[in-house]
Amino acid sequence: MGAFARISNHRKWLIPICILMSSSGWVYSQEKAKESDTIPSAYNEFIDDHKKQLNVKFEVSNDINAFSLEDDGTALSLKPNLNLRYAFVFSYKFLSVRLGLRPNTSKEDQENKGESDTYRLRIQLLFDNWSHLLQYDYDRGFYLDNTSALLTGTEPVRIQFPYMTTNLFFGNSVYKFNPNYSIRAIESQTEIQTKSAGTFVLGASYNIYKLVGLDRILLPGEDIQQRDFYNEFYGVSLAATGGYYYTYVLKKNWFLNGFALPSAGIDIHQTKTTAGEQQKTRHGQDFFSALDYGLGIGYNGKKFFFGGEIKNRWTNEKFNEDQINIQPQKNTFSVYAGYRFRAPKPVSAPVDMIEEKVPILKDDKN
């Protein structure tokens, strides 16, 4: 494991917290000096605008990539040794960036499930009608969640794939049709939905994935072994999506929101099989349909905001020896809390420069 993973829990949390507190104090003093600049403007009676403030949000979620695949005739359910994800989300104008923090796992958990290296970067570009999401995930070190189906009496110790590595690049874009509905109020909290509204959306999503490193295995009580038979997986999936979002507002700042997004697409994949000294590459494609849906609740005030949401994904996509599934039925939750500050120059200057260089990014309402 890298040096970052060896940092103690106290030091690991102390550094980002001190940075956040010191920067927050400086920004707070600046905003008190120019309080008039923080007064939000209103698009209309449905939306309050806070995009010129820096929104800082702390988020906790169980959104972790898990995989289902068939390998050497065996169904595998693989997960990294990670229970929760923590992140700071910084949002200003059209840009929202999520920076993750990797929590430490206990020594006992590492012995039973192995060590995992994980990294995630998520960027959102949020405009009046369009919302774009770009996300990169890297995970190394997995354990077999269904070990008991193969080896009885081994719990809590699991079969491990310490060198299994996944790279995922995910993106989606959606267009909203109702100008009175704010996606920013839900995604980045740079706006406030002040009256109930809903909207139909249309869009597309894509997923580029790579899964390698199944060539070595660690069985309970043994040393790492080289496998004679293993697969490597590569693929691209493309899908068209459309659905409906709705936010119910209670007393202007409290809200409930929900969405349902059915989609249909194609998964184009390649599987490279190694059996001893022989290698074979197969190509294929499969059509699938899916439904993403979720519910959220929260408070979105002029300065402070907090909330939580649950999401689920259902898909009819099946898997065989040529395919993998990235959480085909996925239940996730997240909770968050954040605060709005006057944007400091190191944040506002580069974003303003990008707007000047690319005028299409500029919000006409400001």
C-alpha positions as CSV (number, residue, x, y, z in Angstrom):
1,M,0.0,0.0,0.0
2,G,1.2,3.5,-0.8
3,A,2.4,6.1,1.7
4,F,-0.9,7.9,1.7
5,A,-2.6,4.7,3.0
6,R,-0.1,4.5,5.9
7,I,-0.9,7.9,7.3
8,S,-2.7,7.6,10.6
9,N,-6.4,8.3,10.9
10,H,-5.8,11.4,13.0
11,R,-3.2,13.0,10.7
12,K,-5.1,12.1,7.6
13,W,-8.3,13.9,8.8
14,L,-6.5,16.8,10.5
15,I,-4.8,18.1,7.3
16,P,-7.9,18.6,5.1
17,I,-10.0,19.9,8.1
18,C,-7.3,22.5,9.0
19,I,-7.1,23.6,5.4
20,L,-10.9,23.9,5.2
21,M,-11.2,25.8,8.5
22,S,-8.4,28.3,7.7
23,S,-9.7,29.0,4.3
24,S,-13.2,29.2,5.5
25,G,-12.3,31.8,8.2
26,W,-10.5,33.9,5.6
27,V,-13.3,33.8,3.2
28,Y,-15.8,34.6,5.9
29,S,-14.0,37.8,6.8
30,Q,-13.9,38.8,3.2
31,E,-17.6,38.3,2.8
32,K,-18.4,40.3,5.9
33,A,-16.5,43.2,4.4
34,K,-18.5,43.1,1.2
35,E,-21.9,41.7,2.3
36,S,-23.8,43.4,-0.5
37,D,-22.0,41.1,-3.1
38,T,-23.6,38.0,-1.5
39,I,-27.2,39.1,-2.0
40,P,-28.7,36.5,-4.4
41,S,-30.5,37.6,-7.6
42,A,-33.6,35.7,-8.7
43,Y,-34.2,34.2,-12.2
44,N,-37.9,34.2,-11.4
45,E,-40.2,33.3,-8.6
46,F,-39.1,29.6,-8.9
47,I,-35.3,29.9,-8.5
48,D,-32.8,31.9,-6.4
49,D,-29.3,32.3,-7.9
50,H,-26.2,31.7,-5.8
51,K,-23.7,30.7,-8.5
52,K,-21.3,33.6,-7.7
53,Q,-20.7,32.2,-4.3
54,L,-18.4,29.3,-3.5
55,N,-20.3,26.3,-2.2
56,V,-18.3,23.9,-0.1
57,K,-19.9,20.6,0.7
58,F,-18.8,17.6,2.7
59,E,-20.3,14.3,1.5
60,V,-20.5,10.7,2.8
61,S,-21.7,7.9,0.6
62,N,-21.6,4.2,0.0
63,D,-21.2,4.7,-3.8
64,I,-18.6,2.0,-4.4
65,N,-18.0,0.1,-7.6
66,A,-18.6,-3.6,-7.4
67,F,-18.4,-6.2,-10.2
68,S,-20.2,-9.3,-11.2
69,L,-18.4,-11.6,-13.7
70,E,-17.9,-15.2,-14.8
71,D,-14.4,-16.4,-14.7
72,D,-13.3,-20.0,-15.4
73,G,-16.9,-21.1,-15.2
74,T,-17.4,-19.5,-11.7
75,A,-19.7,-16.6,-10.9
76,L,-17.7,-13.9,-9.0
77,S,-19.0,-11.0,-7.0
78,L,-16.0,-8.7,-6.4
79,K,-15.6,-5.6,-4.2
80,P,-12.8,-3.4,-3.0
81,N,-12.1,-3.2,0.7
82,L,-14.0,0.0,1.2
83,N,-17.2,0.6,3.1
84,L,-17.8,4.4,2.6
85,R,-16.5,7.2,0.6
86,Y,-15.9,10.7,1.9
87,A,-15.5,13.8,-0.3
88,F,-15.4,17.6,-0.4
89,V,-17.4,19.2,-3.3
90,F,-16.5,22.7,-4.5
91,S,-19.0,24.4,-6.7
92,Y,-18.8,27.8,-8.3
93,K,-20.8,29.1,-11.3
94,F,-21.0,26.3,-13.9
95,L,-18.2,24.2,-12.3
96,S,-18.5,21.5,-9.6
97,V,-15.5,19.4,-8.6
98,R,-15.6,16.5,-6.1
99,L,-12.4,15.5,-4.4
100,G,-12.4,12.2,-2.5
101,L,-10.8,11.2,0.8
102,R,-9.9,7.6,1.2
103,P,-10.7,6.3,4.7
104,N,-8.5,3.8,6.5
105,T,-9.7,0.3,7.1
106,S,-9.0,-1.7,10.3
107,K,-6.0,-4.1,10.4
108,E,-8.4,-7.0,10.9
109,D,-10.4,-6.0,7.9
110,Q,-7.3,-5.7,5.8
111,E,-6.2,-9.2,6.8
112,N,-9.7,-10.6,6.0
113,K,-10.4,-8.7,2.8
114,G,-7.0,-7.4,1.7
115,E,-5.8,-3.9,1.0
116,S,-7.4,-1.6,-1.7
117,D,-6.1,1.5,-3.4
118,T,-8.9,3.7,-4.7
119,Y,-9.2,7.1,-6.4
120,R,-12.2,9.0,-7.8
121,L,-12.5,12.4,-9.5
122,R,-15.8,13.8,-10.5
123,I,-16.5,17.0,-12.5
124,Q,-19.9,18.4,-13.2
125,L,-20.6,21.2,-15.7
126,L,-24.0,22.7,-14.9
127,F,-25.7,25.2,-17.2
128,D,-29.2,26.7,-17.5
129,N,-30.6,23.8,-19.5
130,W,-27.7,21.3,-19.7
131,S,-26.1,19.1,-17.1
132,H,-22.8,17.2,-17.9
133,L,-21.1,14.7,-15.6
134,L,-17.5,13.4,-16.1
135,Q,-16.1,10.8,-13.6
136,Y,-13.0,8.7,-13.4
137,D,-12.6,5.8,-11.0
138,Y,-9.5,3.7,-10.2
139,D,-9.6,0.7,-7.9
140,R,-6.9,-1.9,-7.1
141,G,-7.2,-4.8,-4.7
142,F,-10.5,-6.7,-4.5
143,Y,-12.0,-9.5,-2.5
144,L,-14.6,-12.2,-3.4
145,D,-17.8,-11.2,-1.6
146,N,-19.4,-14.6,-2.3
147,T,-16.4,-16.6,-1.0
148,S,-18.8,-18.8,1.1
149,A,-20.3,-20.2,-2.1
150,L,-16.9,-21.7,-3.0
151,L,-15.2,-22.3,0.4
152,T,-17.5,-23.0,3.4
153,G,-16.4,-22.1,6.9
154,T,-13.9,-19.4,5.8
155,E,-16.0,-16.3,7.0
156,P,-15.0,-13.6,7.7
157,V,-11.8,-14.3,5.6
158,R,-12.3,-13.9,1.9
159,I,-10.6,-15.0,-1.3
160,Q,-8.6,-12.0,-2.5
161,F,-7.4,-10.7,-5.9
162,P,-4.8,-8.3,-4.6
163,Y,-3.7,-7.2,-8.1
164,M,-7.1,-6.9,-9.8
165,T,-7.3,-3.3,-11.2
166,T,-10.2,-1.5,-12.7
167,N,-10.3,1.8,-14.6
168,L,-13.7,3.3,-15.3
169,F,-14.5,6.5,-17.2
170,F,-18.2,7.5,-16.9
171,G,-20.1,10.4,-18.4
172,N,-23.6,11.6,-19.0
173,S,-25.4,14.7,-20.4
174,V,-29.1,15.6,-19.8
175,Y,-31.2,18.5,-21.1
176,K,-34.1,19.9,-19.1
177,F,-37.2,21.3,-20.7
178,N,-38.7,23.4,-17.9
179,P,-36.8,26.7,-17.2
180,N,-38.5,26.9,-13.8
181,Y,-36.8,23.6,-12.6
182,S,-33.3,23.8,-11.1
183,I,-31.0,20.9,-11.5
184,R,-28.3,23.0,-9.9
185,A,-30.3,23.1,-6.7
186,I,-30.1,19.3,-6.4
187,E,-26.6,18.7,-7.8
188,S,-24.4,21.6,-6.7
189,Q,-26.7,23.7,-4.5
190,T,-25.6,26.8,-6.4
191,E,-29.3,27.6,-6.8
192,I,-32.4,27.3,-4.5
193,Q,-35.7,25.9,-5.8
194,T,-38.1,28.3,-4.1
195,K,-41.4,26.8,-5.5
196,S,-42.3,23.3,-6.5
197,A,-41.6,22.3,-10.1
198,G,-40.8,19.4,-12.3
199,T,-39.3,18.8,-15.8
200,F,-38.8,16.2,-18.4
201,V,-35.2,15.5,-19.5
202,L,-33.5,13.8,-22.4
203,G,-29.9,12.7,-22.6
204,A,-27.2,10.1,-23.1
205,S,-24.6,8.3,-21.1
206,Y,-21.4,6.3,-21.8
207,N,-19.1,4.1,-19.8
208,I,-15.5,3.1,-20.8
209,Y,-14.1,0.3,-18.6
210,K,-11.1,-1.9,-18.2
211,L,-10.6,-4.8,-15.7
212,V,-7.3,-6.6,-15.4
213,G,-5.2,-8.4,-12.8
214,L,-7.2,-11.6,-12.2
215,D,-4.0,-13.6,-12.9
216,R,-3.1,-13.8,-9.2
217,I,-5.2,-15.1,-6.3
218,L,-4.8,-15.3,-2.6
219,L,-6.7,-18.1,-0.9
220,P,-7.3,-18.1,2.9
221,G,-4.3,-19.3,4.8
222,E,-2.1,-19.6,1.6
223,D,0.4,-17.5,-0.4
224,I,-0.4,-15.6,-3.6
225,Q,-0.7,-18.0,-6.5
226,Q,-0.4,-17.5,-10.2
227,R,-3.5,-18.7,-12.1
228,D,-3.3,-20.8,-15.2
229,F,-6.7,-19.5,-16.5
230,Y,-7.9,-15.9,-16.3
231,N,-9.7,-13.2,-18.2
232,E,-9.1,-9.5,-19.0
233,F,-12.1,-7.3,-19.8
234,Y,-12.4,-4.1,-21.9
235,G,-15.5,-2.4,-23.1
236,V,-17.6,0.6,-23.9
237,S,-21.3,1.0,-23.2
238,L,-23.6,3.7,-24.8
239,A,-27.1,4.5,-23.8
240,A,-29.9,7.0,-24.5
241,T,-32.0,8.1,-21.5
242,G,-35.0,10.2,-20.7
243,G,-37.2,10.7,-17.7
244,Y,-38.7,13.1,-15.2
245,Y,-37.4,15.1,-12.2
246,Y,-39.6,16.8,-9.6
247,T,-38.9,18.9,-6.5
248,Y,-41.5,19.6,-3.9
249,V,-40.7,22.8,-1.9
250,L,-42.0,23.3,1.6
251,K,-41.6,26.8,3.1
252,K,-39.1,27.9,0.4
253,N,-36.0,26.1,1.8
254,W,-37.1,22.6,2.7
255,F,-37.6,20.2,-0.1
256,L,-38.3,16.7,-1.3
257,N,-37.1,15.6,-4.8
258,G,-37.4,12.5,-6.9
259,F,-36.5,11.3,-10.3
260,A,-37.0,8.3,-12.7
261,L,-34.7,7.8,-15.7
262,P,-35.3,4.8,-18.0
263,S,-32.5,4.1,-20.6
264,A,-31.6,1.7,-23.4
265,G,-28.2,1.1,-24.9
266,I,-25.5,-1.2,-26.2
267,D,-22.5,-2.7,-24.5
268,I,-19.5,-3.4,-26.8
269,H,-17.0,-5.6,-25.1
270,Q,-13.7,-7.5,-25.6
271,T,-12.5,-10.4,-23.5
272,K,-8.9,-11.6,-23.6
273,T,-8.5,-15.1,-22.1
274,T,-5.2,-16.6,-21.1
275,A,-5.0,-20.4,-20.6
276,G,-1.5,-21.5,-19.9
277,E,0.6,-20.3,-22.9
278,Q,-2.4,-19.8,-25.1
279,Q,-4.3,-16.6,-25.5
280,K,-7.7,-15.9,-27.2
281,T,-9.5,-12.6,-27.8
282,R,-13.3,-12.5,-28.2
283,H,-15.5,-9.5,-29.2
284,G,-19.2,-9.1,-28.7
285,Q,-22.1,-6.7,-28.1
286,D,-25.2,-6.8,-26.0
287,F,-28.3,-4.6,-25.8
288,F,-29.6,-3.6,-22.4
289,S,-32.3,-1.5,-20.7
290,A,-32.1,0.1,-17.3
291,L,-34.0,2.3,-14.8
292,D,-32.3,4.7,-12.5
293,Y,-34.5,6.3,-9.8
294,G,-34.1,8.0,-6.4
295,L,-35.5,10.2,-3.6
296,G,-33.9,13.0,-1.7
297,I,-34.7,15.4,1.2
298,G,-33.0,18.4,2.5
299,Y,-32.7,22.1,3.5
300,N,-31.3,24.7,1.1
301,G,-30.8,28.0,2.9
302,K,-29.1,31.2,1.8
303,K,-25.9,30.2,3.6
304,F,-26.2,26.7,5.1
305,F,-27.6,23.6,3.3
306,F,-27.8,19.9,4.1
307,G,-29.6,16.8,3.0
308,G,-29.5,13.1,1.9
309,E,-30.6,10.9,-0.9
310,I,-31.0,7.3,-1.9
311,K,-30.6,6.0,-5.4
312,N,-31.2,2.6,-7.1
313,R,-30.4,1.2,-10.5
314,W,-32.1,-1.8,-12.1
315,T,-31.0,-3.4,-15.4
316,N,-31.9,-6.5,-17.4
317,E,-28.3,-6.9,-18.5
318,K,-27.1,-10.5,-18.0
319,F,-23.4,-11.6,-17.9
320,N,-21.5,-14.5,-19.3
321,E,-17.8,-15.4,-19.7
322,D,-17.4,-12.4,-22.1
323,Q,-18.9,-9.8,-19.9
324,I,-18.8,-8.0,-16.6
325,N,-21.4,-6.0,-14.8
326,I,-20.7,-2.9,-12.8
327,Q,-23.3,-3.2,-10.0
328,P,-26.3,-4.3,-12.2
329,Q,-28.6,-3.6,-9.2
330,K,-27.1,-0.8,-7.2
331,N,-28.5,0.7,-4.0
332,T,-26.6,3.8,-2.8
333,F,-27.1,6.5,-0.2
334,S,-25.4,9.8,0.5
335,V,-25.6,12.5,3.1
336,Y,-24.1,16.0,2.9
337,A,-23.8,19.4,4.6
338,G,-22.3,22.6,3.2
339,Y,-21.9,26.3,3.4
340,R,-21.8,29.2,0.9
341,F,-18.9,31.7,1.0
342,R,-17.8,34.7,-1.0
343,A,-15.6,33.2,-3.7
344,P,-11.9,34.0,-3.2
345,K,-9.7,35.1,-6.1
346,P,-7.9,31.8,-6.5
347,V,-11.3,30.2,-7.3
348,S,-13.1,33.0,-9.1
349,A,-10.2,34.2,-11.3
350,P,-9.6,31.0,-13.3
351,V,-13.3,30.3,-13.7
352,D,-14.0,33.9,-14.9
353,M,-11.1,33.6,-17.3
354,I,-12.5,30.4,-18.8
355,E,-15.8,32.2,-19.3
356,E,-14.1,35.0,-21.1
357,K,-12.2,32.6,-23.4
358,V,-15.3,30.4,-24.0
359,P,-18.3,32.8,-24.0
360,I,-20.8,30.0,-24.5
361,L,-20.1,29.0,-20.8
362,K,-21.2,32.4,-19.5
363,D,-24.6,32.7,-17.8
364,D,-26.6,35.4,-19.5
365,K,-28.6,36.0,-16.4
366,N,-25.6,37.4,-14.5
